[in-house]
Each structure stands twice: as structure tokens, then as C-alpha cells.
Amino acid sequence: MLKKFIPCIYLKKGNAVKGLDNAEVLPQTPLALAEQYDNDDCDAIIVFDMSEGDAEHEESLDIIKDICANVGVEVYGAGNVKRMEDIKKLLYAGCKKACLNFSKQENIDILQEVSEKFGKDKIVICYTDTDKITDYSESIASFAEELILLNASEIKKTPDLNMPTILSLPDVSLDKLIELLSQNNVSGLTGKAINKNSSEIRGMKKICADHDLAVNRMIPELEWADLKKNNDGMVPVVVQDYRTDAVLMVAYFNEESYYKTIETGRMTYFSRSRNELWLKGETSGHFQYVKKLIADCDKDTILAKVKQVGAACHTGSYSCFFNEIASKNYSEKNPQKVLDNVFEVIKDRQVNPRTGSYTNYLFDKGLDKILKKVGEEGTEIVIAAKNQNSNELVYEMADFLYHMMVLMAEKNISWEDITDELARR
């Protein structure tokens, strides 16, 4: 079992606050805090919704959706769960798992229902009262995948359900950290102890690994000696945005920068002009956080997939590659780019209407007309699919996608929202 380090974000009135029992507002926005934890190499993030009232709850769900869309780790949604609909909203916002608070009877009552509806792997039990876990141990083992103990002093009183348990801690020493994570059923640590020390997560993972505890950390499959170097003893690195696949820049590793990059999780190169190590973003703040390093077939070039903060180029351009030399007219074949381009035209029509535009006709008629066309095109797909020749089906699917994108624009949904949801599945 991998041992996980899981910071928490406590949401109240649209802000991140210090804790469930401390409403002091933190200086960072909830999204900025989530991105910081993600960049610090956390394994997941728990977001506790402490909102009051429906309007504030909906605002929190929008914040949770933004967090899920902008971090690479799993997000657990917790708080404000009273019925199955609340679990659905958390999962639809992008949370990988949703938490039931077992101090509330209504949460206990819906355990089986939400597990059967959304899957056991999506359900986590939060608890402080060990007796509740004892009383419902059979149901918990059947319908939940993980436990979060909000009162770590109760760990020895919890019945052995052979289930991974995350401990919430107010503080922890390194010795205690190793002691707790060495317990077979303890799958991770969360709470203020991890929040306060999120910048040390990589170091804590190394200490765990030194004590033979399994953790999720970058370990090179290839040593520097396995790579083929150029005449200067270096390896070129092509840097690519991990989300969009845009090529951002080219730089070089020497041995020290290669291992430094893997150790810190931030792209560190060797500057040939300055003859020294170069931590990308050290002066600009435009860091590159490593998602994956891949060597080519000859092992003489590395492809780095990164999360880019700000601009990659010193000119302020997002990518260094913007000086077009020559080009030919061609039809774009990359599916995502085609969809993005069409969607951009549709959104432009919203802002800059054109006389005679069918897209503007749909926007002018409003949501009901758009929905009617989506329904009609969906039916046309069904009819076309019954024919032997697939040409008509392709045509109708394209029609459906166009009308679907008009609906997306009307409801302010992006392709990234859709693809993120598909990726989570």
C-alpha cells in the first residue's frame, strides 16, 4: 500500500480558512492553495466545504470544480453532505471521491444507496466516533473503500476492517510520522500537520522510502550513465506542456541538473551561456513542475512533460516557438485542435454577431431552440446508424457535435471541462 500525504483545504464563504475550528482566512485563494499543494508533490487533496446556505454551497461547488480542473492529483470532496444529491454534486464537480461524515445519521443512512449508485471506490467515511465504525463495520466494509479518522488518538480503538485509513493530525514529528505510517492499515496522513509542512512533502517521502515505506515519488528508470551525451557531455531536453502538448522550449541537462530535476520535481537545466545550474523560474516565478521525463529511442534526447507556470519564454511568450519561417496551407487533422477551432468560432459569434449567421440565429432564439436542435440531431444519429453506409452517420455526428458546442457555449462549458471529466473516468 502506497503511503499518501494529503493536505486539506477548508472552504468558507468563498475563502480558504485555517481549519474546521478556525475561520481565520488564509492569504491564498482556494485554487492557489490547491495548486501550491499539487506543486509540492502531494498525493491528493481533501476539500472540506464549510458553507452555510444554498447560495454559498453552490459557490463552494464552483470552487471545487476549478480546483479539480487545475490540479493533477485526486480531490476528495467532504462537508455539506445530507443526501445522495450532495454526493452526486461533488462527483460531478470533479472529485475523485466523496466523503460521508459518520457523525451524522443521515450520512450513515445513505451509505449503501450512494455506494451502489456511484461505486464503492468513490465513497470515503470520515469519523471521530470509533463506536460508530464498530456498529456499522460490516456495512462500511461492503460499501466504502477508505476511512478518514479525524481524531488520530482513536487509531488504536478502531476495529480492524482491513481498510486503508487516512489519519488527520494537528502536528507530527518525523519519528511519529514513521511510526504511524508503518501501521498496516494507515494509508496516509492529512490535516494541519501536512498543510503546514506541504513544502517538505518530497523530503518526507524520501525519509519514508529510507524506512522501506512505499510512497509515490519520482525514481529514475535510467541513470545518467545510461543516456548518450553530446560532445559537451549534455543531453538536450524538449519541454512540452503536459495538458496541451504544446512544445515550450529546448534546454540541456548535465548530470547534476538531471538528478536535481528528479529530486526537486522542478525543471533544472544547465545553462551553457552562464556555465551553471539553472532552475527555470527562479527569478521570474515561471517554474516548470515535472509530470514525466521520457528518453527517445537512442537515449540521447529527453522529452519533459511539465506543468508550466506563466510563460516559458524569456520574451513573455508562452512558448519559445513563435517565429514562423515558412508554411503551406493544410487542413488541420488533430481532432482536439479541430474541435477547439470550431468552438472558438462559435464563442466569437456570441460576442461578435454576424448577419445571416446560423450560429447567431440559434443564440438569438435561446436555450429552448438550441436544446430542440440537439435533440433532433441526436435522433438523426440513431436513424443514420441503421444504414449500412457510415457516411451519413459521420455527417450526422458532425452536425450533433456542432449543435452540442453551441449548447456548451450557451452554458459556459469548455472542451477542457468535458475532456477532464472523461479523463477522470
C-alpha positions in Angstrom: 0.0 0.0 0.0 1.4 3.4 -1.0 1.5 5.8 1.9 0.0 9.2 0.9 0.4 12.8 2.0 -2.9 14.7 1.7 -3.2 18.4 2.5 -6.7 19.8 3.3 -8.5 22.9 2.1 -11.2 24.3 4.3 -13.8 26.4 2.3 -15.9 29.0 4.0 -17.6 32.0 2.3 -15.5 31.5 -0.9 -12.2 31.6 1.1 -9.7 29.1 2.3 -9.7 29.2 6.1 -7.3 27.7 8.7 -9.4 24.8 9.8 -12.7 23.2 10.7 -12.5 25.0 14.1 -10.7 28.2 12.9 -12.4 30.5 10.4 -9.4 32.8 10.0 -9.0 33.5 6.3 -5.7 32.4 4.6 -4.0 34.8 2.2 -4.1 32.4 -0.7 -7.3 31.7 -2.7 -8.5 28.1 -2.5 -7.4 27.5 -6.1 -3.9 29.0 -5.5 -3.6 26.9 -2.3 -4.6 23.7 -4.2 -2.0 24.4 -7.0 0.6 25.0 -4.3 -0.1 21.6 -2.7 -0.1 20.0 -6.1 3.3 21.5 -7.0 4.6 20.4 -3.6 4.1 16.8 -4.7 1.0 15.9 -2.5 -0.8 12.7 -3.4 -4.3 14.0 -3.1 -6.2 17.0 -1.6 -9.3 16.9 0.7 -11.6 19.9 0.3 -14.0 20.5 3.2 -17.0 22.6 2.3 -17.9 24.6 5.4 -20.5 26.7 3.7 -23.9 27.8 5.1 -26.9 28.1 2.9 -27.6 27.0 -0.6 -26.0 30.0 -2.4 -22.7 29.7 -0.5 -22.8 25.9 -1.1 -23.1 26.4 -4.9 -20.2 28.9 -4.7 -18.2 26.2 -3.0 -19.0 23.6 -5.6 -17.8 26.0 -8.3 -14.5 26.5 -6.4 -14.2 22.7 -6.0 -14.8 22.3 -9.8 -12.0 24.8 -10.5 -9.7 23.0 -8.1 -10.4 19.6 -9.8 -9.8 21.1 -13.2 -6.5 22.7 -12.4 -4.6 20.1 -10.3 -3.2 16.8 -11.3 -3.9 14.9 -8.1 -7.1 13.3 -6.9 -9.5 15.6 -5.0 -11.7 14.3 -2.1 -14.9 16.3 -1.5 -16.2 16.5 2.1 -18.7 18.5 4.0 -22.3 19.6 3.5 -23.5 16.1 2.6 -27.1 15.5 3.6 -28.5 13.3 0.8 -27.4 11.4 -2.3 -27.8 14.5 -4.4 -24.9 16.1 -2.5 -22.6 13.2 -3.2 -23.6 13.5 -6.9 -22.7 17.2 -7.0 -19.3 16.6 -5.5 -18.5 13.8 -8.0 -19.9 15.9 -10.9 -17.7 18.8 -9.8 -14.8 16.5 -10.5 -14.0 15.0 -7.1 -12.5 11.5 -7.4 -14.0 10.5 -4.1 -16.8 11.9 -1.8 -16.8 11.7 2.0 -19.6 10.7 4.3 -19.4 12.2 7.8 -20.4 9.3 10.1 -21.2 11.7 12.9 -24.4 12.4 11.0 -27.1 9.8 10.9 -28.4 10.9 7.5 -24.9 10.1 6.1 -25.0 6.6 7.7 -28.4 6.1 6.2 -27.4 6.8 2.6 -24.1 4.8 2.6 -25.5 1.8 0.7 -27.5 3.9 -1.7 -24.6 6.1 -2.8 -22.2 3.2 -3.0 -24.5 1.2 -5.3 -25.2 4.3 -7.3 -21.7 5.7 -7.8 -19.4 2.8 -6.9 -17.7 1.7 -3.7 -14.4 3.1 -4.9 -15.9 6.6 -4.8 -17.0 6.5 -1.2 -14.9 7.5 1.9 -16.0 7.5 5.5 -14.9 10.4 7.8 -15.3 9.8 11.5 -14.3 10.8 15.0 -16.5 8.4 17.0 -14.9 4.9 16.9 -18.1 3.4 18.2 -20.0 4.3 15.0 -17.4 2.5 13.0 -17.7 -0.6 15.2 -21.5 -0.5 15.0 -21.5 -0.3 11.2 -18.3 -2.2 10.4 -20.0 -4.7 8.1 -21.8 -2.1 6.1 -18.6 0.1 5.9 -16.5 -2.8 4.6 -19.2 -3.6 2.0 -19.9 -0.1 0.7 -16.8 2.1 1.3 -13.2 2.0 0.2 -11.4 4.2 2.6 -11.6 5.8 6.1 -10.5 9.2 7.3 -10.0 9.4 11.0 -10.3 13.0 12.1 -9.1 12.2 15.6 -5.8 10.3 15.3 -5.7 9.5 19.0 -8.5 7.0 18.4 -6.5 4.9 15.9 -5.9 2.0 18.3 -9.6 1.8 19.2 -10.8 1.4 15.6 -11.8 -2.2 14.7 -9.6 -3.9 12.2 -11.6 -3.6 9.0 -8.6 -4.2 6.8 -9.4 -0.9 5.1 -6.9 1.9 4.3 -7.2 4.7 6.8 -6.0 8.3 6.5 -5.2 10.0 9.8 -5.8 13.7 10.3 -3.1 15.2 12.6 -2.7 18.7 14.1 1.1 18.2 14.2 3.6 15.4 13.8 7.3 14.7 14.4 9.3 12.7 11.9 9.6 9.8 14.4 5.8 9.8 14.9 5.3 10.1 11.2 7.2 6.9 10.5 5.6 5.1 13.4 2.1 5.9 12.2 2.7 5.2 8.5 4.4 1.9 9.5 1.0 0.6 10.7 -0.5 -1.7 8.0 -3.9 -0.1 7.8 -2.7 3.5 7.8 -2.7 4.7 4.2 -1.8 8.3 4.6 -1.7 11.5 6.7 -3.7 14.6 6.4 -4.7 17.7 8.4 -2.9 20.7 9.7 0.4 18.7 10.1 0.6 18.2 6.4 -0.8 21.7 5.4 1.9 23.4 7.5 4.7 21.2 6.0 3.5 20.8 2.4 6.8 22.2 1.1 8.5 19.3 2.9 6.4 16.5 1.3 9.2 15.4 -1.1 11.6 15.2 1.9 9.1 13.3 4.0 8.6 10.9 1.1 12.4 10.3 0.9 12.5 9.6 4.7 9.6 7.1 4.3 11.4 5.4 1.4 14.6 5.2 3.5 12.4 3.3 6.1 11.1 0.9 3.4 7.7 2.5 3.3 6.2 2.6 -0.2 5.5 6.2 -1.4 4.7 7.8 -4.7 7.9 9.6 -5.7 9.9 10.0 -8.9 12.7 7.4 -9.2 14.6 7.4 -12.5 14.4 4.2 -14.5 17.5 5.4 -16.4 20.6 6.6 -14.6 22.7 9.4 -16.2 25.3 6.8 -17.3 22.5 5.1 -19.4 22.0 8.2 -21.5 24.0 9.2 -24.6 25.6 12.6 -24.2 26.5 15.2 -26.9 30.1 16.5 -27.4 29.6 18.8 -24.4 28.6 15.9 -22.1 25.0 17.0 -22.0 21.6 15.8 -23.1 19.1 18.1 -24.9 15.6 18.4 -23.3 12.5 19.1 -25.3 9.9 20.6 -23.0 6.2 20.1 -23.6 3.0 21.3 -21.8 1.6 18.1 -20.2 -2.0 19.3 -20.9 -1.9 20.8 -24.4 1.2 19.0 -25.8 2.5 22.4 -26.9 6.3 22.5 -27.3 7.5 25.2 -25.0 11.3 25.3 -25.2 14.5 23.3 -25.6 17.3 23.3 -23.0 20.1 20.9 -21.7 20.7 18.6 -18.8 24.1 17.8 -17.3 24.3 15.1 -14.7 23.8 17.4 -11.7 20.7 19.1 -13.3 19.3 15.8 -14.3 19.3 14.4 -10.8 18.3 17.8 -9.3 15.2 17.9 -11.5 14.2 14.4 -10.4 14.9 15.2 -6.7 13.0 18.5 -6.6 10.3 18.0 -9.1 11.1 21.3 -10.8 12.9 21.6 -14.1 16.5 22.4 -13.5 18.8 22.8 -16.5 22.5 23.5 -17.2 22.9 27.0 -18.7 25.7 26.8 -21.3 25.9 30.6 -21.5 26.3 31.1 -17.8 28.1 27.8 -17.2 26.0 27.0 -14.1 22.8 25.2 -13.0 19.6 27.0 -14.0 16.4 26.5 -12.0 13.7 27.5 -14.5 11.6 30.2 -12.9 14.0 31.1 -10.0 13.9 34.8 -10.9 10.6 35.0 -12.9 8.5 32.7 -10.8 7.6 30.8 -14.0 8.6 27.4 -12.7 8.1 24.2 -14.6 6.8 21.3 -12.5 7.8 17.8 -13.8 5.0 15.5 -14.8 7.0 13.0 -16.8 10.5 12.5 -18.3 10.9 10.3 -21.4 14.0 9.3 -23.3 13.9 8.8 -27.0 14.8 5.5 -28.8 18.6 6.4 -28.8 18.5 7.7 -25.3 20.2 10.9 -26.5 17.2 13.3 -26.1 14.7 13.7 -23.3 11.1 14.8 -23.6 9.9 16.6 -20.5 6.2 16.9 -19.9 5.7 19.8 -17.4 3.1 22.0 -15.7 4.2 25.5 -16.8 3.6 28.4 -14.5 3.3 31.6 -16.6 5.4 31.9 -19.7 8.1 29.5 -20.8 9.9 32.1 -23.0 12.1 34.9 -21.7 10.2 37.2 -24.1 7.0 36.7 -22.2 5.6 34.3 -24.9 4.0 31.2 -23.5 6.2 29.1 -25.9 9.6 29.9 -27.4 8.4 28.7 -30.8 6.6 31.6 -32.4 8.9 32.7 -35.3 7.2 31.2 -38.4 9.7 30.5 -41.1 7.6 29.0 -43.9 4.2 27.3 -44.1 1.8 25.7 -46.6 -2.0 25.7 -46.4 -3.3 22.5 -44.9 -6.3 21.1 -43.2 -5.9 20.6 -39.5 -6.4 16.9 -38.7 -5.7 16.9 -35.0 -9.2 16.2 -33.5 -8.8 18.3 -30.4 -7.5 21.3 -32.4 -10.4 21.0 -34.9 -12.9 20.9 -32.1 -11.1 23.8 -30.3 -11.1 25.9 -33.5 -14.8 25.4 -34.3 -15.7 26.1 -30.7 -13.7 29.4 -30.8 -15.6 30.5 -33.8 -18.9 29.7 -32.1 -17.9 31.6 -29.0 -16.8 34.5 -31.2 -20.2 34.6 -32.7 -21.7 35.1 -29.2 -19.5 38.2 -28.7 -19.4 39.5 -32.3 -22.7 38.6 -34.0 -22.7 38.3 -37.8 -25.8 39.0 -40.0 -27.0 35.8 -41.6 -25.0 33.5 -39.2 -26.9 30.3 -38.3 -25.0 30.2 -35.1 -26.3 33.7 -34.1 -29.8 32.6 -35.1 -29.5 29.8 -32.5 -28.2 32.1 -29.9 -30.9 34.7 -30.6 -33.7 32.0 -30.4 -32.3 31.0 -27.0 -31.8 27.8 -25.0 -35.1 26.0 -25.9 -34.3 26.3 -29.6 -30.7 25.0 -29.0 -32.0 22.1 -27.0 -34.6 21.2 -29.6 -31.8 21.1 -32.3 -29.6 18.9 -30.1 -32.4 16.5 -29.6 -33.2 16.4 -33.3 -29.6 15.8 -34.3 -29.4 13.0 -31.6 -32.4 11.3 -33.3 -30.8 11.7 -36.7 -27.7 9.9 -35.4 -29.9 6.9 -34.4 -31.6 6.8 -37.8 -28.3 7.1 -39.7 -26.7 4.3 -37.6 -29.3 1.9 -39.0 -27.9 2.3 -42.6 -25.1 0.1 -44.0 -23.0 3.1 -45.2 -21.4 5.1 -42.5 -21.0 8.3 -44.5 -24.4 9.6 -43.4 -23.6 8.7 -39.8 -20.4 10.7 -39.8 -22.3 13.7 -41.3 -25.0 13.5 -38.6 -22.4 13.1 -35.8 -20.6 16.2 -37.0 -24.0 18.1 -37.0 -24.6 16.9 -33.5 -21.2 18.0 -32.3 -21.7 21.4 -33.8 -25.0 21.9 -32.0 -23.6 20.4 -28.8 -20.8 23.1 -29.0 -23.4 25.8 -29.4 -25.1 24.4 -26.2 -21.7 24.3 -24.5 -21.1 28.0 -25.3 -24.6 28.9 -24.1 -24.0 27.2 -20.8 -20.3 28.3 -20.5 -18.9 24.8 -20.6 -15.5 24.3 -22.2 -13.9 21.3 -24.0 -11.5 21.1 -21.2 -14.4 20.6 -18.8 -15.6 17.7 -20.9 -12.2 16.1 -21.5 -11.2 16.4 -17.8 -14.4 14.5 -16.9 -13.7 11.8 -19.5 -10.1 11.5 -18.2 -11.4 11.0 -14.7 -13.5 8.1 -15.8 
